[in-house]
Amino acid sequence: MRGTLSAFSAGLREFYEAPYRRTLARAHRDEDDLFTLVVLAEALGVPNPASYYTVEMLPLVADRVHEWHTRLGMDRSPLDHVSCC
């Protein structure tokens, strides 16, 4: 009985979540792109009032620069000191 209920619950969860999975993945990707832009703003030449706090996050974002600029449609990295291509 317990296995049947958990299978039914999993089926209902899939039924209700499936239509929104792509939309939520796109929203998450857009949020990650915005976060990357905020962290790299100072390196791109955009004045960033929070650069003191975002400089600590550069190592977290540095390995995803290639994914970020190719997703935004840039052939090469816009950062002079980061050559990923």
MOMO-V263406 format. One record per helix or strand of 2 or more residues. SS is the DSSP state (helix for helix, strand for strand). FROM is the first residue (numbers start at 0). TO is the last residue. Records with the same first field share a line. If there is no record, write none. Layout:
SS = FROM-TO ; FROM-TO
//
This chain:
helix = 1-43 ; 50-61 ; 64-70
//
